[in-house]
Amino acid sequence: MKKLFLLFAVAGVMTFAACGGAEEKKAEGEDTTKKEEVKEEVKEEAPKADTTAADTTKKVEEKKEEKKEEKK
């Protein structure tokens, strides 16, 4: 049991050591932050009208009126 625990401990140490090796050393006094100017252009567009719902409603109302006229 002790050997198994030791094996997992060593594997964990190796995993953490392998993941942390990508860091590069910077010279003292060197600015490590990047400064960028960000320009945003905002284009305001009017929302498009939903005509399909209005058209469908008109067609349904027209059909109801036609049926009423046929019954008379």
C-alpha positions as CSV (number, residue, x, y, z in Angstrom):
1,M,0.0,0.0,0.0
2,K,2.9,2.4,0.8
3,K,4.5,1.6,-2.5
4,L,1.2,2.4,-4.4
5,F,0.8,5.7,-2.5
6,L,4.4,6.6,-3.3
7,L,3.9,5.7,-7.0
8,F,0.9,8.0,-7.3
9,A,2.7,10.8,-5.4
10,V,5.7,10.6,-7.8
11,A,3.4,10.5,-10.8
12,G,1.6,13.6,-9.5
13,V,4.8,15.5,-9.0
14,M,6.0,14.6,-12.5
15,T,2.6,15.8,-13.9
16,F,2.8,19.1,-12.2
17,A,6.5,19.6,-13.1
18,A,5.8,18.8,-16.8
19,C,2.9,21.3,-17.0
20,G,4.8,24.2,-15.5
21,G,7.9,24.3,-17.7
22,A,6.6,26.5,-20.5
23,E,7.3,29.8,-18.6
24,E,10.0,32.0,-20.1
25,K,12.2,34.2,-17.9
26,K,12.0,37.9,-18.7
27,A,14.9,40.3,-18.2
28,E,14.6,42.7,-15.3
29,G,13.0,46.0,-16.1
30,E,11.4,44.6,-19.3
31,D,7.7,45.5,-19.6
32,T,5.8,42.3,-20.0
33,T,2.4,43.8,-20.6
34,K,1.1,44.5,-24.1
35,K,-0.6,47.8,-24.8
36,E,-3.0,47.9,-27.7
37,E,-5.4,50.5,-28.9
38,V,-8.9,49.3,-29.3
39,K,-11.2,51.0,-31.6
40,E,-14.8,49.9,-31.7
41,E,-17.2,51.0,-34.4
42,V,-20.8,50.6,-33.5
43,K,-23.3,50.5,-36.3
44,E,-26.9,50.8,-35.2
45,E,-29.4,49.2,-37.4
46,A,-33.1,49.4,-37.1
47,P,-34.6,46.0,-36.2
48,K,-36.3,44.3,-39.2
49,A,-40.0,44.2,-39.0
50,D,-41.6,40.8,-38.6
51,T,-44.1,40.9,-41.5
52,T,-44.7,37.2,-41.6
53,A,-46.9,37.2,-38.4
54,A,-48.8,40.2,-39.7
55,D,-49.3,38.7,-43.1
56,T,-50.5,35.4,-41.6
57,T,-53.0,37.2,-39.3
58,K,-54.4,39.1,-42.3
59,K,-54.8,35.9,-44.3
60,V,-56.6,34.1,-41.4
61,E,-59.0,37.1,-41.0
62,E,-59.7,37.2,-44.7
63,K,-60.5,33.5,-44.8
64,K,-62.9,33.9,-41.7
65,E,-64.7,36.8,-43.5
66,E,-65.0,34.7,-46.7
67,K,-66.5,31.8,-44.8
68,K,-69.0,34.2,-43.1
69,E,-70.0,35.6,-46.5
70,E,-70.4,32.1,-47.9
71,K,-72.8,31.1,-45.1
72,K,-75.0,34.1,-45.6
